[in-house]
Amino acid sequence: MFIDYAEIYVKAGDGGRGIVSFRREKYVPKGGPDGGDGGRGGDVILEASKDENTLRLFRFQRHFKAENGKPGGSNNKTGRSGEDLIIKVPIGCIVKDEEGNIIADLTEDGQRIVVAKGGKGGKGNAAFATPTNRAPRIAYPGKKGEEKKIKLELKLLADVGLVGFPNAGKSSLIRAVSDAKPEVANYPFTTLTPHLGYVYFNDKDFIIADIPGIIEGASKGKGLGLRFLKHIERTTILLFVLDITDEPKEKFSKLIEELKNYNPEMLNRKRAVVLNKIDLLEQIDENSYKEMFKGENVFLISALKRENLKPLLKWISENLERS
């Protein structure tokens, strides 16, 4: 199951308490204070990892707590700090507070963000010794660690996004050009699982995403709705994959309208129209289809038969831009 949203509760460790303690030395009033400070509580840290690709960890575990700091010791010994809790999340994870404000956008492997800070350790009685109070009997408890609810949203990091209605052949295309192996079947409904594939062509490599099929009204939340649309926001190139046998011009117009309603800026991305399933046609007038989509970059392919894929990959490699 692909999980791209989660709400979790995080609690940093509390600081350890300071202690009251006295040395046992001759000629030192009451032995002299030597109570140490408590240790600092552990932080809760989110770390982006290339080894994670969904938020599945948080389906069953939603409460996370770092270790508390240890109490101070005698002889001015500071208590051990609590261990930080490091939670691995996928690259592309957006971290938000409970109100929906963005805290961090984790886009690189190993990138970290502290989402809850551990509490400071309390002072031991040694810290309160003064010339007029050489035997203090006070010590402070540690500070409470931060606790909060945070929201995690995953947006796929891909160079190329495949956009199309269900059964247009996106899964077949990604199987044909990359190392991804999504399930391919002739069904009129959308898959729930995006797939990322690695492509190497003309000395360039790029990531292509087979994103769950859009349906009409997705920009208004129908079907996968916004869960689909948000995954194409990071892509550099959009490929509109259309079934050449099923009113491709009408379907293209509907896809454009959905993107426009969701985020008009998406229409400024580099894009191409990929007319798939040419193997189902007896005769093909390529010029008529290019005239039908005048002004667009048009490619006629058969993902199933792996026909005419090289011109498409060549265009992608030549138009790919990375920041």
N, C-alpha and C positions, 0 to 999 in steps of 0.2 A: 504494500500500500504506500502510495506517495503522499506524504504529509507535508504541507507547506505553510502551516500556521499553528501556533501553539501559544498558550498563556501559562506562565509558570510563576511560582513564588520562590523568591530567593532570600536567604537569611545569612548575613555575615556572622562570623564568630564574635562572641562577647569578649571584652578584655578581661584578663585574669585579675583577681583581687590582689591588692597589696597586703602585706601582713605586718603584725606587730611582733617584734622579736628584739631581744637584748643579748648583747655579748656577756660573757661571764669573765670579766677581767678585774683584777685587783686595782683599787684606786680609781676605777671608772664608775661614776654614779649609776647604780642600778644596772651595771654591765654595759651601758651604752647601747643606743638603738642601732639595730642592724637589719631591720625588716626590709626586704627587697620589694621592688615594684612587680606588678603582675605583667604577664606577657600580652602582646597585642593579639586580638582576634583575627582569624584568617579572613581574607577577601573572597568574594565569589567572582570568578573571572570567566568570561566567555571567550573562546578561542576558535577562530575559523580553521577548518581542517579539510584538506582535499580528500581525506578518507571518508568523509560524511557527505551524503547526497540528499538526505531528507531530514525532517525533524521527527522521525519515528521514535527516537529516544523519549520524547516528551508525551507520547501517547498514553503511557502508563505511569510515568514518573513525572510529577509536576512540582514537587517540593524539594528544594535543595538547600542544604545548610553547611556552612564551613565550620571548621573546628574552633572551639573557644580557646582563648589564651589560658595558660596555666598560672596558678597563684605564684606570687613571689616566694623567695626562700630566705632563710637566715643567712647571716654573713653577707648581706647586701646582694644576694643573688636575684637577678631578674628572672621571672617565670618564662618558660618557653612560649614562643609565639605559636598561635594556632596555624595549622596547615591551610594554605589557600585551597579553595575548591575550584578546579578548572573544568569547565563544561565545554565539550567539543560541539561545534555547530557547523553546518555546511558553509562553504564559501558562497557569498551572495545573500547571507542572512542579514536582515534589517532588524535592529533592536529598538523597541519603542517602550515608553513608559506607559503607565496605566491609562493616561489620557490620550495616548496615541502620538505623542511627540517623539520624534526620532532621536535616539541616544547615540546610535552608531550604525554604520553601514560597513559590514565586514566583507571586504572584496578580495583579500589576499590571504594566501595560506600562512597560518601562524599569527595573523593579526589578532590582537587581544583588546578587550575592554573590561574594566572593572565595573561591575553593575551593582555591587554592594560592598562597602568598605567595612573592614573589621573595626571593632571598638578598641580604644586605647586601654592599656593596662592601668589599674589603679596604683596610686603611690603607696609605698610602704612607709612605716614610721620613721625610717632613717631620713626620709626626705623632709621631715618636719622638724628636725633638730635645729635649735637655735641657741645662742649663748644664754638666753633666759629660760629656755625650755629644753634641757639637755636629755630628757627622758620622756619624749612624747609617746602617748599611748593611743594614737589614732592612725588609721590607715583607710584608704579609700577603695571602694569596689571598682571594678573595671567598667568602662563605658559599654553600653549596649551596641552591638553591631547593627548596621543598617538592614532593614528588611523591606521588601517591596514586591509588587507584582509587575512583571514585565511581559511584553508581547514580542513574539518572534515571528517574522515573516520571511519566507524564502522566495527570492526572485532568481531564476536561473541565470547563470552567467554563460552566455553563448554568443558567438560572433554572428551566426546566421540562425534566424528563426523561421520555421515552416508554418505558414498560416493557411488554413483551409478548413472547409467543412468536413464533417465526418465522411469517411469512405472516399476521400479524394486521392488517396495514395501516399500520404505523408510517411507512414510507417514503412511502406515499400521503398520509398525514395531514400530514407535514412539508412535502411539496410543495404541498399545498393551502393551507396557512396562512402559509408563509414564502417566503423567497427561495432556500432550499436546493433543489437538484435532484438528489436521490439517484436511483439506478437503481431502477425499480419492475418487479418481475416476479413471476409466480406460482410461487414455488419453496418447497419444504418445508424449506429449510435456512437458516441464518443468514448474513447479510452480515458481512463482517469489518471494514467501514469505518463508523465513526460519522459522522454529519453534523450540523452546527450550522446552524440557520436563524434569521434575524433577522425578528421579527414586530413590526409597529406596529399597535396597535388602541386605540381610545378614548384617544388622546393618551398612550399608554404604549407603551414598547418593551421587548422582552424577547428572550432567547435560548432557543430550544427545541432539544433534542438528541434526534436519532434514534439511539439507542444500539443496538449489535448485539443481536439477539434472544436472549433468555434461553432456556435449555432446562432441563428438570427435572434437578436435581442440580448446577446451576451453583454453588451455595454450597459444594459439595464439590470443585469444580475441574473438573467435566465440561464438555465443549464449550469455549466461551470462558471459562467459570467465573468466577474472580475478576477476570479482565481486564474482563469486562462489569460486574460488580457495583460495582467501585471507581469507575466513571465516574458513578454516580448519587449518590455521597456528597455532592457539593457542591450538588445541586439543591434549590431551595426547594419546588417542587411536583412531584409524581409523577402522571403520567397512565397508568393501566393500560388499554392498548389491547387490546381483545378482539374476536375474530370472533364476531359475534352468532349465527352459524349453527353454531358449533362448541363446544358445551358451555361457554358463557362463565363460568358459576358455578364449575364444576370447575377451569377454567383459572385463574380469579382466585384460588381457594384455594391452588393450587400456587404461583402467583407470590408470594402473601403468605408462604407457608411458606419459600420460598427467601430472601426478604428477612429474615425472622425469623432464619433460620439464619445468615445472613451478618452482619447487624448489626441487632438489635432496635430500635435507635434510629430506623432508617429508617421504621418504622411510625408514628412520631409526626409525620412530614411531612404537610403538606396534600396531599390526593390526590383524584382523581376517577376514576370508572370510565367509560371511553369505549367504548361498544358500537358497533363499526364494521360496515360492509357491510349497512346496512338496505335498500339497493337490491336485495338478493337475496331479500328477503321480500315476499310478496304482501300480507300484512296484518301490522300491528304493534299490539300492545296495550302501549302505553308504561307504563301503570300496573303491569302484571304484572312487567315487567322492573325497575321501581323497587322493587317489593315484594321481588323476588328479591335485590336488593342493598340491602336496607333498612339505613339508617344511612350509606350512601355517597352521594356526589354522583354522579349518573348522567346521562350524556348519550348519546343515540342519534344517530348520524351516518352519513353516507356520505362518506368521504374522496374516493373516486373521483368521485362526482357533486357533491361540495362542498355537501352538504346539511346543514343544522342546525349549521354551524360557528360562527356568530356567538354563540349562547348559551354555547358552550364557551369561546370567546376572551374573552367578557365576564366569565365566572367567573374565568378565569385572571388577567385584568387587575385584578379587584377583590380577589383574594386574594394577589397577589404582594407579597412583602415583601423589601426589600433592606436589608442592614445598612449 
